[in-house]
Amino acid sequence: MIAAALAGALAALGFASLHMARKVVTPATRPADTEILRLDTDAQTITLARTPDTQLPGRYGLFTTGTADYVKLGSVVSEDADSVTRKLLTHVPDTAKLSSAAAFSGWYFDRPEQLHLPFTPELIGSALGPCPAWLFPAGDGDVWVIQVHGRGATRAECLRAVPVFHAMGITSLVVSYRNDGEAPRSRAGTYTLGATEWRDVDAAVGFARRHGAKRVILMGWSMGGAVALQLSLHSAHRDTIAGLILESPVVDWRVVLGYQASMLRVPPTVTSLAIRALRSEWASPLAGAGAPIPFERLDIVARAGELRHPILILHSDDDGFVPSDASHDLVVARPDLVQMKVFDVARHTKLWNYDQDRWSDSIRSWVQERGLAGTVDAQQA
């Protein structure tokens, strides 16, 4: 009887671990994380269920379904213990019908046309096929920034950063990568958390060089930070890379997964077994991964001695999704290369939304200190 109970407990533990492992690597659709409680088209306001995100000051976006799939949100105009009413910055007509389930977003811009800057759609040739990108030319074309979005997002996540670089005469290339819903699908169709995605972005660096870039800045958002860090360590174009800017980055996946599991009250044993499964030759296929994930190689704090490019980290201690601990640890490990601007209140990848001026000034100062600002054409300014 005891043996049967033990076997059942171990089986349940194994199932839970594989379930968690599969969730980590499977590209997810955007989950609804709030509810539309009231839409006032006369006042052009919208009332949302109160969450740590929906109560934030600043400008944001809201994904929904119905007669609109995305609307821009302005400041909080009223709130109580259960709800937050915000100004609508997208006009919503009185005929609008929006579903109650919605997803709060830091993207703000969801299409490149909204920036009112010249751009062209491009295709970056990668080993898996063409990866769509947006190219925003600026300056003399010598300095480019390549923007890398995060897990469960698409390249639109990066649009917020384009204007600050454009104003400095820096061309922006906003890219996609395998399994993100826009770029080609790998055989497994799952993420490797940066271990292979960097190759698609490396192809974008090659594209930039062929089109006149002499120096390239990598900017990674969340998991895009992990991608950018892997690229900086392994790319054949390393000498072209002038530096990295990391927004709410994943620096060590084990720290992130442990934190997220604790927030969901998942036992540490399950998290540990899930990571072991993803690392394992025999178990990773059961978790949906196409190949074992090299968590040690993705731990940049442990590999800090290998870094050779200057890095600016923008991270909030109130991130709520990717804890800032590993970012702080990386500053301690390599103070000669790594600078960090610490925010609070702002949550994951929402630093621009919360404090656009400080966010932009931090990037601008770092770029200018390194002589990376391009020549601004009067017609582009």
C-alpha positions in Angstrom: 0.0 0.0 0.0 2.8 2.4 0.9 4.7 1.5 -2.2 1.7 2.1 -4.4 1.1 5.5 -2.8 4.7 6.4 -3.2 4.7 5.4 -6.9 1.5 7.5 -7.4 3.1 10.5 -5.8 6.3 10.1 -7.9 4.2 9.8 -11.0 2.2 12.9 -10.2 5.5 14.8 -9.5 6.9 13.7 -12.8 3.7 14.7 -14.7 3.7 18.1 -13.0 7.4 18.7 -13.9 6.9 17.8 -17.6 3.8 20.0 -17.7 5.8 22.9 -16.4 8.7 22.2 -18.7 6.4 22.1 -21.7 4.9 25.5 -20.7 8.3 27.0 -20.5 9.3 26.2 -24.1 5.9 26.4 -25.9 5.2 29.7 -27.6 2.1 31.0 -25.8 -0.9 33.0 -27.1 -1.4 36.2 -25.2 -3.4 35.3 -22.1 -6.2 37.5 -20.9 -5.0 39.1 -17.6 -7.8 41.6 -16.9 -11.4 42.3 -17.5 -13.2 45.2 -19.1 -15.9 46.2 -16.6 -17.2 49.3 -18.3 -16.7 51.2 -21.6 -17.8 54.8 -21.6 -17.7 56.1 -25.1 -19.1 59.5 -24.2 -16.2 60.2 -21.8 -13.8 58.0 -23.8 -12.8 56.1 -20.7 -12.5 52.4 -19.9 -12.8 50.6 -16.6 -10.7 47.5 -16.0 -10.4 45.0 -13.2 -7.6 46.2 -10.9 -4.3 44.3 -11.2 -0.7 45.3 -10.4 -0.4 46.2 -14.1 -3.7 48.0 -14.8 -3.1 50.4 -11.9 0.3 51.6 -13.2 0.7 55.3 -14.1 1.6 56.0 -17.7 0.5 55.1 -21.2 -0.2 51.5 -22.2 -2.2 49.3 -24.6 -5.0 46.8 -24.3 -5.6 43.8 -26.5 -9.2 42.8 -26.8 -11.6 41.2 -29.2 -14.8 42.6 -30.8 -15.0 45.7 -33.0 -11.4 46.6 -32.0 -8.4 44.3 -31.3 -6.2 46.9 -29.7 -6.7 50.3 -28.0 -4.3 52.7 -26.4 -4.7 53.7 -22.8 -3.8 56.9 -21.0 -3.6 58.0 -17.4 -5.7 56.7 -14.5 -8.7 59.0 -13.9 -10.3 57.1 -11.0 -9.8 53.9 -9.1 -11.1 51.9 -6.2 -10.2 48.6 -4.5 -11.5 46.5 -7.4 -11.2 48.6 -10.5 -9.2 51.2 -12.4 -10.7 53.7 -14.9 -8.3 55.0 -17.6 -8.5 57.5 -20.4 -8.8 56.1 -23.9 -6.2 57.4 -26.3 -7.7 55.5 -29.2 -11.1 56.9 -30.1 -13.8 54.2 -29.6 -17.1 54.9 -31.2 -20.4 54.4 -29.4 -21.2 51.4 -31.7 -18.2 49.5 -30.3 -18.6 46.0 -28.8 -15.6 44.8 -26.9 -15.3 41.4 -25.2 -14.8 41.5 -21.4 -11.6 39.5 -21.5 -8.6 41.6 -22.3 -4.8 41.7 -22.0 -2.9 44.7 -20.6 0.2 45.6 -22.6 3.3 47.8 -22.5 3.6 47.8 -26.3 1.6 51.0 -26.8 2.4 51.1 -30.5 1.2 47.9 -32.2 1.9 48.9 -35.9 5.0 50.6 -37.4 2.8 53.2 -39.2 1.9 54.7 -35.8 5.5 56.1 -35.4 5.1 58.3 -38.4 8.6 57.5 -39.5 9.8 56.2 -42.9 10.2 52.4 -42.8 10.3 49.5 -45.1 9.4 45.8 -44.6 12.3 43.5 -45.0 13.0 39.8 -45.0 16.1 38.5 -43.3 17.4 35.3 -44.6 18.1 32.7 -41.9 18.9 29.0 -41.8 15.2 28.3 -41.4 13.9 30.7 -44.0 13.0 34.4 -44.3 12.3 36.3 -41.0 10.2 39.5 -41.4 11.6 42.7 -40.1 11.0 46.5 -40.2 13.8 48.8 -41.2 13.7 52.4 -40.0 16.6 54.3 -41.7 18.2 57.2 -39.9 21.3 59.3 -40.1 24.1 58.2 -42.4 23.5 54.5 -41.9 26.8 53.8 -40.1 25.2 52.9 -36.8 22.3 50.5 -36.5 20.3 49.1 -33.5 18.8 45.6 -33.9 15.7 45.2 -31.7 14.9 41.7 -30.3 11.5 41.1 -28.7 10.7 38.8 -25.8 9.0 35.5 -25.2 5.3 35.3 -26.2 5.6 38.7 -28.0 6.3 39.9 -31.5 8.5 42.6 -33.0 5.8 45.2 -32.3 7.0 45.1 -28.7 10.1 47.0 -29.7 8.5 49.9 -31.6 8.6 52.1 -28.5 12.4 52.4 -28.7 12.6 53.4 -32.4 12.0 57.1 -32.0 14.8 57.6 -29.4 17.3 56.0 -31.7 16.0 57.7 -34.8 16.5 61.1 -33.1 20.1 60.2 -32.6 20.6 59.2 -36.3 20.7 55.5 -35.6 18.9 53.1 -38.0 16.6 50.6 -36.3 16.1 47.1 -37.6 13.2 45.4 -35.7 13.4 41.7 -36.2 11.5 38.4 -35.7 13.0 35.0 -34.9 12.0 31.3 -35.1 8.7 30.2 -33.6 7.5 33.7 -32.7 4.5 33.4 -35.0 6.0 35.6 -37.7 9.3 34.0 -38.5 9.7 30.4 -39.7 8.9 27.5 -37.4 11.6 25.1 -36.3 11.0 21.3 -36.5 9.9 21.2 -32.8 8.2 24.6 -33.0 9.3 25.4 -29.4 11.6 28.0 -27.9 15.2 27.2 -26.8 15.2 30.3 -24.6 17.9 32.0 -26.6 20.2 29.0 -27.3 19.3 28.8 -31.0 17.2 32.0 -31.6 20.3 34.1 -31.6 21.2 32.6 -35.0 18.3 34.3 -36.6 19.3 37.6 -35.1 22.9 37.0 -36.2 21.6 36.8 -39.7 20.1 40.3 -39.1 23.5 41.6 -38.1 24.9 40.2 -41.4 22.0 42.0 -43.2 22.9 45.2 -41.4 26.5 44.9 -42.4 25.7 44.3 -46.1 23.5 47.4 -46.0 26.2 49.7 -44.7 26.2 49.3 -40.9 29.7 49.7 -39.4 28.6 49.4 -35.8 25.6 47.5 -34.4 23.9 47.9 -31.0 21.8 45.0 -29.9 18.7 45.8 -27.8 16.9 42.8 -26.2 13.6 42.9 -24.3 13.0 40.2 -21.7 13.9 36.8 -23.4 15.3 39.0 -26.2 17.9 40.0 -23.7 19.0 36.4 -23.4 19.0 36.1 -27.2 21.2 39.3 -27.5 23.6 38.0 -24.8 24.1 34.7 -26.6 24.6 36.5 -29.9 27.3 38.8 -28.3 29.2 35.7 -27.1 28.9 33.4 -30.2 28.5 35.6 -33.3 31.0 35.7 -36.0 30.1 39.4 -36.2 31.3 40.1 -32.6 33.7 42.8 -33.8 30.8 44.8 -35.3 28.8 44.8 -32.1 29.3 48.1 -30.3 27.3 47.3 -27.2 24.0 45.9 -25.8 21.0 47.5 -24.2 18.9 45.1 -22.2 15.3 46.0 -21.1 14.0 43.8 -18.3 16.3 41.0 -19.4 16.6 37.3 -18.7 20.2 36.9 -17.5 19.8 33.5 -15.9 16.8 31.3 -16.7 17.0 29.3 -13.6 16.5 32.4 -11.5 13.5 33.4 -13.6 11.8 30.0 -13.5 12.3 29.6 -9.8 10.8 33.0 -9.2 7.8 32.4 -11.5 7.2 29.0 -9.9 7.2 30.5 -6.4 4.7 33.1 -7.5 2.4 30.3 -8.7 3.2 28.3 -5.5 4.7 25.5 -7.5 6.9 23.3 -5.2 10.7 23.9 -5.8 11.1 20.1 -6.4 8.8 20.4 -9.5 10.8 23.4 -10.8 14.0 21.6 -10.3 12.7 18.5 -12.1 11.3 20.6 -14.9 14.7 22.2 -15.5 16.4 18.8 -15.4 13.9 17.5 -17.9 14.7 20.3 -20.3 18.4 19.8 -19.9 18.2 16.0 -20.5 18.7 14.2 -23.8 16.0 11.7 -23.1 13.4 13.9 -21.3 13.6 17.1 -23.3 11.5 15.5 -26.2 8.9 14.5 -23.7 8.7 18.2 -22.6 8.3 19.3 -26.3 11.8 20.7 -26.7 13.6 19.9 -29.9 16.9 19.5 -28.1 18.3 19.8 -24.6 18.4 23.4 -23.3 21.9 24.3 -22.0 20.9 26.3 -18.9 24.6 26.6 -17.9 25.4 28.3 -21.2 22.4 30.6 -20.7 23.7 31.7 -17.3 25.5 34.9 -18.1 26.4 35.7 -14.5 28.5 32.5 -14.5 29.9 33.4 -17.9 30.5 37.1 -17.1 34.2 36.7 -17.7 33.5 36.0 -21.3 31.7 39.3 -22.0 33.6 41.8 -24.1 30.9 44.4 -25.1 29.6 47.3 -22.9 26.1 46.7 -21.6 23.3 48.9 -20.3 20.6 47.2 -18.3 17.3 48.9 -17.7 15.4 46.8 -15.0 12.7 47.5 -12.4 13.1 46.0 -8.9 9.3 45.7 -9.1 9.4 43.7 -12.4 7.0 41.0 -11.1 7.9 38.5 -13.9 11.7 38.5 -14.5 13.3 39.4 -11.2 16.2 41.9 -11.3 18.5 39.8 -9.1 20.6 38.4 -11.9 20.9 41.8 -13.5 22.3 43.2 -10.3 24.6 40.2 -10.0 25.9 40.9 -13.5 26.8 44.4 -12.6 28.7 43.1 -9.6 30.5 40.5 -11.7 31.5 43.0 -14.5 31.4 46.6 -13.3 33.9 47.4 -16.0 31.4 46.6 -18.7 27.9 46.6 -17.2 25.9 49.7 -16.2 22.4 49.4 -14.7 19.6 51.9 -14.4 17.3 50.6 -11.6 13.6 51.5 -11.7 10.9 50.8 -9.2 7.1 50.7 -9.5 7.3 50.0 -13.2 6.7 46.3 -14.1 8.0 43.9 -16.7 9.0 45.6 -19.9 6.9 48.7 -19.0 9.7 51.1 -18.0 9.1 53.3 -21.1 5.4 53.4 -20.3 5.9 54.4 -16.7 8.8 56.9 -17.1 9.5 57.6 -20.7 11.8 60.6 -20.0 14.1 58.7 -17.7 14.1 55.6 -19.9 14.9 57.6 -23.0 17.5 59.8 -21.2 19.3 56.6 -19.9 19.6 55.2 -23.4 20.6 58.5 -24.9 23.3 59.2 -22.4 24.8 55.7 -22.7 24.9 55.9 -26.5 26.4 59.4 -26.6 29.1 58.5 -24.0 30.3 55.7 -26.3 30.3 57.9 -29.4 27.6 55.8 -31.1 25.1 58.6 -32.0 24.9 58.9 -35.8 24.7 62.0 -38.0 21.2 63.3 -38.0 19.9 64.4 -41.4 17.9 67.7 -41.1 15.1 66.1 -43.2 14.9 63.2 -40.8 15.1 65.2 -37.6 
